[in-house]
Amino acid sequence: MTLAIAGLVTLLLAASGALTAADQAFRDAGFRWRGERTLEAPLSIVAIDERSLARYGQMPWPRDLFAEAVDRLRQVGVTEIAFDVAFTEPGLRASGEDARFRKAIARHGGVVLPVYRPLQSAPSVAAPLAHPLPALAGVAAGLGLVQFTREPAGQIRVVEPVQEAGGARVPVLGVALAHLARAHRGEPAALPSGAGLPGRFALDFPGPPGTFPTHAFVDLMDGKVPREALTGRLVLVGATAAGLPDTGFLGPFPGPVSGVELHATVVENVLGHRLLQPLPAWALVAGWAVMPGIGAWLARARGLMPGVRLAGWLGTLVAIGALARFGLDLGLELPVTGPWVFLTIAAAGGLFRVERVWLRDRATLLATYARDLEHEARRERSRIDGELHDEAQQLVIAVGRLLRRLRRDVSDPRLEEAEDLNQRILDELIRVRQDLVPRRLASEGLLAAVRDWAVDLQAREGLEVLVHGEDWPAVLPPGREEALYWLLREAVNNVVKHAGARVLTIGLHGSERALELTVRDDGQGFDPARVSPSQDGVSHTGLDRMSLRARGLGGRLAIRSAPGQGCELEFRIPVAG
């Protein structure tokens, strides 16, 4: 049953997408744990940053700037360039600037330009893409889609390398640049068909924002970037200044990630063969095949101590997490939260089973202890009753006889006082013996014994004692009434000693299944939250003992009280023990 519940909950969470989000959060934590790693491709970013904007003003910039930048990059030996800057409109700054930019792109021969989906209320894969000017696109070495599928909260984690857009299959910008670099090096191409690349892959982030070597656009134009920092490298040109479009994405590391850094991550992942892909179906099935066995061990193993069970559960979770963490280095996305949820529910079920067995055994031992205690108390009361009758009572009777003989021989008023005192002692002995072994309880039952005792209590303590028991069962199992009698006696004695009450009400109510005994007083009351030993370090033996007695009878004690408002003790006891 436990494993079925664990499986059902895991399936429901998977269907809701909660497990996917949790796995992504774990993968992000794995990146942070690993920290920055070595880059797998010679890659640099030329950033349109705050200093560059301060020099050249807000975008769009003159095309002559970009033409000069392409020439400078060609002169220092940059092999491929990708622009994350839109060139869909003609330049307006100077005559012939688009033609000069076109010539610079053609001279380099390895420039990738961007295309993008125009903003629409209902995006469609068939909607036309915004392309660079035809004159520019005609000399570009490739085109790449600059937009990602944005996930919740601005996150980008998964990339579809080739997407349906504008009625055709279009690579994303980073994949287009990586394809161009492969082609220049004579390596097998992965595009445009998409062969050689998965339909989707998760990004393997090499580190926090700023991990890729980054140079300000203004520094490139001023000749401040060392030649060796760019020679033989791929370069992406794009915005990093806060406030510009595509600069506020969220990655696994702290801080905002720019779009150009995401494209650089795609290039690095493709060229470095670090594509994080889902676990193969056969491996996923094999992994889940062992989960029921582990779950059954956690849930059903007999004699397994809770500490060992918890250690096994935690060890398994840590092992799965470690496998997932090192799976990142192998390019695999290992799901962890599904197995974690399944095994956690299984382990919790196992602990619940153990606790239930322990509670059952504890209740059995407690009931046995209570029965033995009651039996011993009954035997001890009978022994004391016998000793009082055979020794103390007989001695008091003998003293009374002696006092009567002395009064016949000696005329002294003090002898009469002594005889009266001796009679009072005898009466008290008889009363104590009746309390020890209540004869009326055995002959007429609990209700009659309580009423008889209430009359005596009212006379001795000056309390007004009320007894209600109209629906009390006429017959109870053997020994049950005697146990309840002494439970009530202890509760009432507690009231007499501590409550300072004027009115005491005893209620006896019952049905075929349960008995309810209440002792209510109008005394000083107390705060029930402060009568636990764990709260104030004091052992409240009266209440503790009554609670123990009630549990030994299979029931419970409820306490309702407040300072100045009296107290009610309610015992709920099953009819059968």
N, C-alpha and C positions, 0 to 999 in steps of 0.2 A: 504494500500500500504506500509506504514512504517513497519508494523509487518511482511509483506511478505519479504521485503528487509532484516529486521533483522534476520528472520529465515533462509533465503538463505545464508547470510554472515556467520552465525553461523555454518551452515552445511558445507560450503566450508572450513572454518577453521578447523572444526573437521576432515574432510576428509584428510586435509593436514598434520594432526598430530600436528598442532600448539597449539591446545587447550590442548592436552595431556602434551606437554612440559610446557605449562603455569601452568597447574594444579600441575605438579610436583614441579615447582618453588614455587608455593603458599604453597604446603605441606612442602617444605623445610623451608620456612619462618615461618610456623606454629611450626616446631620443634625448630627453634631458639627462637621464642617468648616464647614457653613453657620452654625452657632451660633443664637442666639436671633433670631427674626424678629418682625415686627409682627403683632399679633393682628388677626384679620379679623372679630371679633364683640365687641360690648360685653358682657363676661362677667366675673363675679367669683365668688369662693368664700368662703363663710362656714364657717370651719374649726372642727370640734370638736377642738381641740388640747390640749396638755398643760396650759396655763393654764386653759382652760375646764373640764377635768376636775378640776383642783385646786379650782375654785370650786364646781362643782355635783356633784361626785362621779362615780363610775363609771356607765356606761350600764346600764339605760335611765333617762332623765331624765323628770321630770314633763311631761305633755303641755302644762301651762300655760306652760312655758318656750317650747315650740315655737309655741304660739298667740300669745304675746307677740312672738316673733321674727317671725312672719308679719305681724302688725299693724305692727311697726316697719318692716319692709321695704316694706309697702304705703304707709305714710305718707311714706317718702322717695322714692317713685316707682319702685320695682322693678317691672318689667313681668311677668316670669315667674319662678317659683321651682320648683326640683326638689329633692326630698329623697332623699339616699342613706342614709336611716335607716329601718329597718323599723318598721311600726306594725301588726303582725299580731295583737297581744295587747291586751286592754283595759288602760288605765292603772290603776295600783294606788296612786298617791300621794295623790289627793284626789278627793272625790266630784264628779262632773260635769266632770272635766278633759277627757274625750274629747269631750263636747258642746261645751265652749268651744273646743277645737282645731278641731272641725268648723265652728263658726261663723266662726272666723278664716279658714279655707280658703275658705269660701263668700264671705266679704266680699272676699277678694282676687280670686278668680275665675280665677287663672292658676297654680295649683299642680299640679305633677306628682308623684305618689306612686310608690314602688317596688313591684314584685313580684319574686319570686325563686323559684328552684327549690330545694325542700328538699333537704338532703344525703341522697343515696341511694347504696347500693353499686353500683347499675346504673341510672344516670340514663336517663329515657325522655322523649321529646318529648310523650308523651301523659299523663305524670304530672301531677297537679294542681299548680298554682302556689300559693305562699303569697301571698295578697292582703292589702292593708290591711283594717282593720275595715270592714264594709259601710257604716257611717255615714260614714266618712271617704272611702272610694272613691266614694260616691255624689255627693260635692260636688267631687271632684278634677277638674281640667281634662284630665287624662290619666294613664295608667299606663305605666311603663317597666320593662323587665327590667334588673336591676342587674348581672347576672353576665355575664362575658366568657368566651370559650373560652380557657382558660389554655394557653399554649404551653410548650415545654420550658424548664426553669430559671426558671419564674415570669414569663416574658415575655408581654406583650400587644402584638401588632403589627397584627393583622388583626381587623376587626369585620364581623360579619354584621348589618346594620342592623335587619332584621326576621327573627325566628327563630320556628321552630315550637316552641311550648311550651304545656303545658296543653291540648293539643288545638286550639290556635288560633295565628294569626300575631300575634306580639307584638313591638313595637319595643323596642330597647334604650333605657335611660333618656335618654341624650344625644340620640338621634334624636327621642324623644317631646317633649323640651323644645324642640328646634329646630323641630319641626312646629308646636308651639303658638305659638312666636314668629312663624313665617311666617303662621300663620292670623291672629294679631292685627294683622299688618302688611298683610293683604290679599294676600299672595303665594301662588302655587300650592302646595298641600299635597303632600307626598311620601308621606303615610301615610293610612290604615293599610294600603293595598294594597301599598305599597313602590314604586309607580310614581315614576319620577324619581330613584331611587337604585339603584346597582349591587347585585348580590347579595352582594358583599363588597367591602371596600376596606381598604387599609392606612392606618394612622393617620399623618398628617403632624404630627409633634410640633413645636410652635412653639418649644420650648426646654427647658432642664433643669427639674427639680422647682422649683416656686416661680415659674414664669414668669407664671402667671395671677395677677391682683391678688387677694390673699387677706387676709381680716380674721378675727380670732378671734371666736368666738361670744360670748365674755364681753365683748369690746369693743363688739359690736353692742348687747348688753343694757345696757351702761353708757353708751351714747350717745357713745362715743369714735370712731365711724366717721363721717367727714365726709359730709354729705348728698350732696355732688357726687360722691363716690366710688361711689355706688350708684344715683343717679337715672337712670332710663331703661335700666338694665342687666338682664341675666338673672343670676340667682343660683342657685348650687348649694350646698346645705348637706350636709356630710358630714364623716367622720372623717379627720383627718390625723395624729393622735397615734400614735406608735409603739406597737405591741402590740395595737391595735384591729383587728378584722377588715378585710380589704381595704385594707391600707396598706403592703404589702410587695412590690408589683409591681416589675418591672425594666423600665426604658425604655432608649432608646438613649444617654441621658446618664447620667453618674455619679449615684448616689443612688437610694433607693427612691422609687417613685411611688405615691401613694394612689389608691384607686378613684375618688374624686371628681374628681381631676385627669384621670384617663382619660376620665370622662364629659364633663368640660369640653372635653377635646380633641376628642371626637366632635362636640359642639355646635359648636365653632369650625370644625371641618372642614366640617360640613354647611352651616352658614350662610355660610361664606367660600368655598364651592365649592373646597375643597382636598382632595378625595377622591383618594387615590392608587389608581389602577386599573391592572390589567395592560395591557401594550401590546396594541393590537388585533391580531387574528389576522393580518390582511393585512400589517400592519407587521412583525410577528414573522417571518412567512414571507419577506418581502422582505429583512429584515435577515440572516436565515440564508442566503438565496440567494447573498449576496455572500461569505459566509465561505469556501466552497470555493475561490473565486478568490484571496482573500487568502492562504488556507492553502497553495494550490498555489505561489504566488509565494514564500512563506517556505520551502517544503519543496523545491521543484524548480528554482528559478531558477539557471541555470548562470552561473558566473563571478562570482557575488555574494560579495563579501568577507564574512567572518564579522562584522566590525564593522558593516557596512551591514545585514546580515541581522538582527543583534541590535537595531540602531537601529530598523529597520522594525517588528520585533516589539514592542519597548517602546513605540514611537510609536503603534502600533495599539491596544495595551492601554490606554495613557493616553487616547487619543481615545474609546474605548468607555467608560472610566470617567468621563470628563468629560461625555459625553452622558448617562450614567445620572445623574450628579450634577445636571445642569441639568434633567434630566427630572423631578426632584422638584419643581422650581418650576412645571412644567407639569402636575403631577398624574399623572405616569406612573411606573410601576415598570418600569424597563428591566433585563432580565436581563444581568448582566455576566460571571458566573463561567463560564457555559456557553461563550460565545465565547472567554473567556480560556483555558479548559482546551483547547479545540479548537486555537486558534492557538499555544498554548505547545507542544503536542505536535507540531504541524506544523513550528514553528520548530526544535524540538529534533531532529526527523527530518532537516530540511535541514542543520543543523550536523553531524549524524552522517554524512550523505552526503558533505559536504565533507571532514570529517575522514578518512573512509574513503578518499576519493580521494587526499587528501594523504598519508596513510600508505602507500597503495599506490605512489604516485609516489616517495615517500621511500625505500621499500624497494627499488624498482627502481633508483633512483640509488645507493643504498648498495651494492646488489649489483654494479652496474656499477663503482662506485668500488673495491670490494674486488677485483673481477676485474682491473681495471687496475693496482691496487696489487700484486697477486700477480704479474701479468705483468711489471711493472717490477722487482719484487724478484727474479724468476727471471732476468731479463736482467742485472740488476746482479750477481747471484751468479755468473752465467756469465762476465761481464766480469772480475770480481775473480779468479775461478778461472784465467781465461786469463792475466791479468797476473802472478799468483803463479807460474804454470807457466813463462811466457816470461821473466820478469825475476828475481823473488826466488829461485825454486827453482834456476834455472840459475846464478845467482850463488853460491848456497850450494854447489852441486855443484862449481863452479869453485874455490871456496875449499878444498873438501875435497881436490881433486886437488893443489892447491898445497901443502897441509899434508903430504900423503903424500910429495911430492918433497923437501920440506925435511927430513923425517925421515930420508930416505936419505942426505942430505948433512950433516946436523947432528944430533949426539947431544945432545938436550935433552928431559928428561921433560915439560916444559911444552908441547911440541909435541903430544905424545900426548893431553894433557888438552884442548888446543885442538881436536884432531881429533874427540875424543869429543863435545865441546860442539857442534861444527859438525854432527855426525851427528844430535844431538838436535834441533837447529834444523830440519834437513831433515825429520826424522820429524814434527815439529809442523806444518811447512808442508803435508806430505802429508795429515795428519789434518784440518787446517783446510780443505784443498781437498775432502776427502771429505765434510766436514760441509756445505760450501757446495753441492755437487752430489752428493747421495748416490746412488752408482751402483746400490746394491742396491735402492733404492726403485724405480728405473725397471725393473730386471730381475726382481725377485721380489715387489714390492708393499709396501704400508705395514706390514703386520704383521712381515714379515721385517726391514725396515729399522729398525723400532722395537726389535725384539729385539737386533739387531746393535748399535744405538746404546746400548741399556741395558747391554750387557756393557762397552762402553767407559766409560760413565758410572760404572758401579759400580767399575771399576778406578781411574778418575781421582779420584772424589769420596769414595770409601769408603762409599757408600750401599749398602744392600741394595735392589735394584731388582727388582720382580716384574712380569711382563707377562702379562695374561690376554686371550686373543683367540680362544677356541675357535670362536665362532660368527660370526667376522668374514667378510663376503662375499669371495668369491674375486676378483670383478671389480667395479670401480666405473667410473663415467664418466671419460673422460679429464680429467686435471688435478685431479680431486677428491682423489685420494690425496695429491698433492703439497701441496695447500692444507691438508689435515688434518695432514700431517706437520709442517709449520711451525707450525701452531696448537698441536700437542702439544709441540713443542720449546720454544715460548715459555712454555707452562704449566710445564713441568718446569724450565726455567731460572729461572723465578720462585720455585719451591720451593727450588732449590739456593741461590739468593741470599738468601732471606728467612726460610725456615721453620725452619732448624736441625733438620731431620728426620734420623732414622736409617733409616727404612724408607719406600720410595716404591713405590706400586702404580699401574700403568698398566693400565686396562681398555679393551678395544676390543670393542664388541658391536654387532651390526647385524641388520637384517631387510630385507625387500624395499623398505620405505619409509623407514625412519629409521635413523640411525647414532647410537650413544651412546659418547662417549669420556669416561673419567673419569681424573682424576689425584688420588690420595689420599695424604696424608702424615701422619705421627705427630708433626709438629713443634709449635711453640708456639701456632699458631692465632691468631685475631683475632676481633673483633666485626664482622660484615659490615655492620651498620648504621652503622659509623663510617668506612667506606672510600669513602663517596660524597663527591665534591668539594663538593656542596651542604651537607654536614654539617660538615666541618671546614676547608673552603677549600683542601685539598691535592689535587692531581691525582695519582691513583694510576694512573700511565700503563700499568703492566703489565696490571692487570685491565681498565682502560679499553680498551686495545688488543685484548686477547683478546675482550672483549665485542663490540667493533666487528668483529673478524674473524668471529666466530660469526654476527652478524647479516648480514654481507656474504655469508655462505654460506647464508642463509635460515634460520638456526637461532637458538639462544639459549644463554646461559651461566647456570648456576645455581651459587651459592656457598653451601656449608654449612660453617660453622666456628664455633668458640667459643674464647675464650682458654684455652690449656693443653690443648685437645682436638683439635689438628690441623686439617686442612682438606681438603675435597673439592670439586674443580671438576668440574662435569658439563656437557659440551657435547652438546646434542641437535641434530643436523644432518640435514636431509632428504637422501636418497640422490642425488636429482637437483637440480642447482642452479637 
